[in-house]
Amino acid sequence: MIREITKSEFESFWPTFSSVIQAQETYAFDPNMTLEEAFVLWYEIPLQAYAFIENDVVLGTYYIKPNALGPSRHICNCGYMVSGAARGKGIARQMCEHSQQKALELGFNAMQFNSVVSTNEIAVRLWQKLGFTIIGTIPKAYQHAQLGFVDSYIMYKWLRT
């Protein structure tokens, strides 16, 4: 089930969130971010944040927010995170599909991912399967903990038919 996340649910997901950002392989977040800083970034700043919950356990979460303001406010941005134990079970796909529906309900016409780390091949392939296109490459935009500087992609999808 996907529903708006509560603070206590976010706190229960914190060990996963913290391990993901500390790995420095997919998110350009400070690896030393505190729980409170993460909550503000993931829950308070965006328009909405959701959790994928199964058997009262948060297996994944995503946020949705405007990518820009003014004349570009029709494009949203989302971020997704899935626990290691739940990867490969279609949770990211379900959250992305859910987020696209929510984006339309919120009045957005398009979705853009500003920095998909090129070495995160599973995510890149999934987003492409879901209709996102790589519209740009930012050379050496991400300092991967294991690989050094790697490219990041800007990915985009028009949501209206």
Stockholm file with secondary structure:
# STOCKHOLM 1.0

chainA/1-161         MIREITKSEFESFWPTFSSVIQAQETYAFDPNMTLEEAFVLWYEIPLQAYAFIENDVVLGTYYIKPNALGPSRHICNCGYMVSGAARGKGIARQMCEHSQQKALELGFNAMQFNSVVSTNEIAVRLWQKLGFTIIGTIPKAYQHAQLGFVDSYIMYKWLRT
#=GR chainA/1-161 SS CEEECCHHHHHHHHHHHHHHHHHTSSCCSCTTCCHHHHHIIIIISSSEEEEEEETTEEEEEEEEEESSSGGGTTEEEEEEEECGGGTTSSHHHHHHHHHHHHHHHTTCCEEEEEEEETTCHHHHHHHHHTTCEEEEEEEEEEEETTTEEEEEEEEEEECCC
#=GC SS_cons         CEEECCHHHHHHHHHHHHHHHHHTSSCCSCTTCCHHHHHIIIIISSSEEEEEEETTEEEEEEEEEESSSGGGTTEEEEEEEECGGGTTSSHHHHHHHHHHHHHHHTTCCEEEEEEEETTCHHHHHHHHHTTCEEEEEEEEEEEETTTEEEEEEEEEEECCC
//
